[in-house]
Every structure is written in C-alpha cells, then in structure tokens.
Amino acid sequence: MTDREQRELRNGAGDTFSASFELIANPVIFGLLGWYLDKKLDLFPVFTLVLALIALAYGVWKLYTNYVSSMDELLEERRSRYRNDLANG
C-alpha cells in the first residue's frame, strides 16, 4: 500500500468516525436540551422528541449531501481521466 493510499484510508476512517459521532451526539445533546425545557415547562416529551428528531434529521441530511457531493467529485475526476486517456491515445 502506497503512502497516498494509506493517507486516504486514514482520512476516510476519520471522516466516518466524525459522521458517526455527529449522528449520535447531536440528537443526544438536543434531546437533553429538550428534556430540560420540558421539565421547566411541564410538557414532557414534546421538546425532547422535537429537538432530538430535528438534530437527527439534520445529521442524516448532512451525511447524505456530503456523500452525494463526494461521489459527484469522484465521477467528474474519472470522466476527466477517461477523456484524457481518449485524447492521448
């Protein structure tokens, strides 16, 4: 495995860890904030569920848009390499 491949593998692992942490931590944090608001306003579980679901939905949306963006970049890179290979022979 070349240095470049190892670097890409480590970068991918770091991105995956970051995304999974965000998918878990953000809904928990917002859920706890909602729980606090529910306790103060005596509305349990309204804010807990709403804030946790909003945070989860945002995390999934962010993960999806990052994935689509990276796939589009890779596709364009492959297309340009293919065009260069055709032009060069």
Buried (B, 14 or more C-beta within 10 A) or exposed (E): EEEEEEEEEEEEEEEEEEBEEBBEEBBEEBBEBBBEBBEEEEEEEEBBBBBBBBBBEBBEEBBEEEEEEEEEEEEEEEEEEEEEEEEEE
